[in-house]
Each structure stands twice: as C-alpha cells, then as structure tokens.
Amino acid sequence: VGELLKVLEEESDWEGAVEKLLHDAGISMLVPGGHYKSVSRYVNDNPLRSADGRGIKLTYLDADIRHLNRVIKELDEDSIACKIGIKPDTPFYQWLENYIQQSFGDYICTDVNDLQKVPFGITRQGLIKRGRIRHTKDDRKRIDDRRNYVLGWSNTEKIKALENSVDKLKGFLEELKADINAIETNER
C-alpha cells in the first residue's frame, strides 16, 4: 500500500506523524478480490520465510474493487485523510480512498492541548489517541528518520537516507579501525 499513498507536499510537517499512524497499513499488501481465496490458502498453508530462512509477518488486505461499498463521509479539514494523496493511476484508487476514509478519516491532526477534545487524534510529535482512553507514542524510531518511512510514490528520499546512514557507519568503522591500530602499536 505504501507506494500508492504519500503525504501531500503542503502537509510535509505532518509526514513523520502520518508515517507512524499508517506504517502498518503502508507495509500491507493489497490482494484483488479475484485472488483473495488463493492468497489466503497459500499464506495459511505455507510457512512465510525470508531469504535467510527467518519467519516473516505478512499483512494483506482484501481489496475487492468489484464489491466496493463506497463510503463518503464529511471529513474534518484536519483529518489525516485530507493530508494523504493516492497515486492517481492505480486501479485501487477508489478502494484506497474508501479504506483511508473508513480506517483513518476520524483521526484529527491537532496539538496536545486539543487532543482531549477529539476521540481520535494525532500530534506532530506522534502521540496517537485512539478512543477515549488509549494513547500511544512510539519513540523506538525517530519520527523524522526517513529510513523507516514506507509511504511515497518514490523511494528516492529513503534511499538517500539509507545511503547517508551507510556512509556514517563506514566512517565510524574507519575510526574504530584506526583506534585499534593505535592501541596495537602502543602495546608493542
């Protein structure tokens, strides 16, 4: 799903928060209705493994565009759904629009002072309110770390972030090698 959705450019200050909220949806696979039964059977009957043999998690969505019950609801202008663009040429456009409205349309982008006023909300810092009592903020990964982003019609920015991270790690490794060489030289 991630390559079919992106945060609108004019809403870029919400990008990290939207990524946090939609991450699981973004890494989900869309299965057209005609393939749903065979995909379900295969996933159920086979262990899912990565190339190195470790088990993996797969989430897929039954995206049956033939039986789309179009839900059009009036969205608050600060709704997450108003900050997301859907890739125009995808055959799943209507399905995704419906899914985003149903699943995330009630999430209001707000600040922490007004979070108590909405049943579903999110702050720029990634505090997510789901219902009256549940609040979640997951800072295990930085909100501005593009290496973890999954939304977007292009992965160019993510590749740049990953390459930059690799370059930093290579530099750090070179520093460690120099330190080891200095220690070994001093021990002689």
C-alpha positions in Angstrom: 0.0 0.0 0.0 2.9 2.4 0.9 3.9 3.1 -2.7 0.3 4.1 -3.5 0.0 6.7 -0.8 2.0 9.7 0.1 1.8 12.7 2.4 0.9 15.8 0.4 3.7 18.2 -0.1 1.8 21.0 1.6 1.4 18.8 4.6 5.0 17.8 4.9 5.2 19.0 8.5 2.9 16.1 9.4 4.9 13.5 7.4 6.5 11.8 10.4 3.3 11.6 12.4 1.3 10.2 9.4 4.1 7.6 8.8 3.8 6.5 12.4 0.0 6.1 12.2 -0.1 4.5 8.7 3.0 2.4 9.0 1.2 -1.0 9.3 -1.2 -0.1 6.5 1.8 1.1 4.4 3.5 -2.3 4.6 0.4 -4.3 3.8 -0.2 -6.0 0.5 -3.4 -5.4 -1.5 -5.0 -8.5 -2.8 -7.6 -8.1 -5.6 -10.8 -9.9 -4.8 -10.3 -12.5 -7.5 -7.1 -13.7 -5.9 -8.2 -13.5 -2.2 -9.1 -17.2 -1.7 -5.9 -18.5 -3.4 -3.7 -16.0 -1.5 -5.4 -16.9 1.8 -5.0 -20.6 1.2 -1.3 -20.2 0.3 -0.5 -17.9 3.2 -2.3 -20.3 5.6 -0.7 -23.5 4.3 2.9 -22.3 3.9 5.5 -21.0 6.4 6.4 -17.5 5.5 10.2 -17.1 5.4 12.7 -14.5 4.4 15.7 -15.4 2.1 17.8 -16.2 5.2 15.1 -18.6 6.5 13.7 -16.5 9.3 9.9 -16.3 9.7 8.2 -13.1 8.5 5.0 -11.3 9.2 2.6 -10.6 6.3 -0.5 -8.4 6.4 -2.7 -8.3 3.4 -5.9 -6.5 2.7 -8.9 -7.9 0.7 -9.1 -5.1 -1.8 -12.1 -6.3 -3.8 -12.9 -3.3 -6.0 -15.8 -5.2 -7.6 -17.8 -5.0 -4.4 -16.8 -1.6 -3.2 -19.3 -0.1 -0.8 -18.3 3.5 -1.3 -18.4 5.4 1.9 -18.2 9.1 1.5 -18.3 11.0 4.8 -17.7 14.6 5.5 -14.2 14.9 6.8 -12.8 17.5 9.1 -10.3 19.6 7.3 -7.7 18.5 9.8 -8.4 14.8 9.2 -5.4 12.6 8.4 -7.3 11.6 5.2 -7.0 15.2 3.9 -3.2 15.0 4.3 -2.7 11.9 2.1 -2.5 11.7 -1.6 -3.4 8.5 -3.5 -1.5 7.6 -6.7 -3.9 8.6 -9.4 -3.2 5.8 -11.9 -3.8 2.9 -9.6 -6.8 0.6 -10.2 -7.1 0.6 -6.4 -7.8 4.4 -6.2 -11.4 4.2 -5.2 -10.8 1.3 -2.8 -7.9 3.1 -1.1 -9.9 6.3 -0.8 -12.6 4.4 0.9 -10.2 2.5 3.1 -8.4 5.6 4.2 -11.7 7.4 5.0 -13.1 4.4 6.9 -9.9 3.5 8.8 -8.2 6.9 9.4 -10.7 9.6 8.5 -11.6 10.1 12.1 -8.0 10.9 13.1 -7.6 14.6 13.6 -4.2 16.3 13.3 -4.0 18.5 16.4 -1.8 19.7 19.1 -1.6 18.1 22.6 -3.7 20.9 24.1 -6.7 20.0 21.9 -6.1 16.2 21.9 -8.6 15.7 24.7 -11.3 17.3 22.5 -11.2 14.6 19.8 -11.9 10.9 20.1 -9.2 10.0 17.5 -6.2 12.3 17.1 -2.5 12.7 16.4 0.1 15.3 17.2 3.1 16.3 15.0 5.3 14.6 17.6 3.5 11.2 17.0 1.2 11.0 20.1 -1.8 9.0 18.8 -5.1 8.9 20.6 -7.4 6.0 19.8 -10.8 6.4 21.5 -11.4 7.9 24.9 -8.7 6.3 27.0 -5.9 4.9 24.8 -2.9 7.0 23.9 0.3 5.7 22.3 3.6 7.3 21.4 6.3 5.0 20.0 9.7 6.7 20.1 11.7 3.5 19.4 12.4 5.0 16.0 12.8 8.8 15.5 9.8 10.4 13.9 12.0 12.2 11.3 14.1 9.2 10.3 13.3 8.6 6.6 15.0 5.2 6.8 11.7 4.0 8.4 9.3 5.7 6.1 7.1 3.5 3.9 4.7 5.9 2.2 5.5 7.7 -1.0 5.3 7.2 -4.8 9.1 7.2 -5.0 11.7 5.7 -2.6 14.4 8.2 -3.7 14.4 10.0 -0.3 14.5 6.8 1.6 17.4 5.5 -0.5 19.3 8.8 0.2 18.7 8.4 3.9 19.9 4.8 3.9 23.0 5.7 1.8 23.8 8.5 4.2 23.4 6.1 7.1 25.8 3.6 5.4 28.3 6.4 4.8 28.2 7.4 8.5 28.7 3.8 9.6 31.6 3.3 7.2 33.2 6.5 8.7 32.7 5.2 12.2 34.1 1.8 11.3 37.2 3.5 9.9 37.6 5.4 13.1 37.4 2.2 15.1 40.0 0.5 12.9 42.3 3.5 13.4 41.8 3.3 17.2 42.5 -0.5 17.1 45.7 0.1 15.1 46.8 2.8 17.6 46.2 0.5 20.6 48.1 -2.4 18.9 51.0 -0.1 18.1 51.2 1.2 21.7 51.2 -2.4 23.0 54.3 -3.3 21.0 
